[in-house]
């Protein structure tokens, strides 16, 4: 695995665990990202995982250099808008299928898709940027 792949994986892992750590520490945005990476870095150091320590150190440097709360908020808002558009489109598709008396199987599929889209939207709305 090359360095870029390791860094990308490290950033992905840091971003995934950010939610739990942010809730524990009541931090948001870049501060939450920094704390999450620091926590993982500390764990990696304790376990003697030198490659992971190096990747997390680079990830922390990147966050310190480039992370801006306003950019995170803007990205989050765009994701919420996109999810809302998906919900709206799926609702329209379902309504049209119901009005056209489509097969129950197709309607059930659209209902499942709508439920999933609503759940994704709710999850995004519950997140702090």
N, C-alpha and C positions, 0 to 999 in steps of 0.2 A: 504494500500500500504506500503510495507516494505521500509526500508531506502535505500537499494540497488536500488530498483525500482525508488524511488524518485530521487536518485542521477543520475541514468541513464537518467531519463526523463529530469532532469535539464541540464545535459550535452548535451543532444540532442537539447533542446530548445536553449541553448547557442550557439551551433554549427550552428543551423539554422539561428539565427539572426546575426551571425558573419559577413556574407556577406554584409549586409546593413551597419552595423556599420563600418566595415573595409573600405568600399568605402567612407564613410563620413569622417573618420579620416585619411585616406591615410596610414593606418598601414597594415602590412602583417604578416602572420605567427602567432607565439605565441603572439606577441604584440597585434595583432588584436583580438585574442581569449581573452586575458586578458582584453582588453578594452571593448569588448562585454559583458563579464561576469560582469565587474565592473558597466557598464551601467545598466544591468538588476538588479544587486544587489541594486543599488541606487534606482531604481524604486520600487523594492520589499520593501525596507526599508521605502520609502515614503508612500506606501500603507499599511504598517503594516503587511505584510505577513511573519510571523516569520518562518514558515516551508520552504518557498521559500528562505528566507534569509539564513537559515542554509544550505540548499542544494547548493546555489550559492557560499556561503563561502567555502564549501568543494570543489566545482568545481574549484574555483579560487586557492585554496591551491594545488590541483592536477596539474593544469596548471603550476603554479609556480614551483612545484617540478619536474615535468616530461616532460613538453613540450619542444621540441627541434626543431628549424626551419629546420634543415637538415632532420629530420625524417618526418616532414610534407611535405617537398618537395619530398622526396622519395616516400611517400604514394601517393601523388598527381600524380607523374609521372607514378606510377604503374596503377593508375586508368585510366589515359589517354591511356596508352598502351593497357589496357584491352578493353577500349571502341573502340580504333582503330582496334583491332583484331575482335571485334564484327561487326564493319562496313565492314571490309574486308570479313569476313565469309558470311555476309548477301549479299554482292555484288556478291560473288561467287555463292551462292544459287540462287539468282535472275537470274544471267547470265545462269546458267545451266537449270533453269526452262524455260527461254525464248528460249534457243537453242533446248530444248526437246519439244517445243510447248505445254507446260502444259496449263491447263485451265486458262482462263483469271482471274477467281476468285482467284486462287492460286498465280498468278503473281501479282495481285493487293495487295494481303495480304503481299507478300514479299516486294513489293514497300513501303507499309506502314511501315513495320518493318524496312526497310532500312532508311526511312525518320526519324523515331524515333531514331534509332541508331546514325545517323549523328547529330541530334539535341543534343543528350546526349553528344556526343564527342565535339561538338562546345561549349556547356555549360561548360564542364570541361576545355577545352583549354582557355576559357575566364576567368576562375577563377584564382586568385593568390593563390598559396599554403600558 
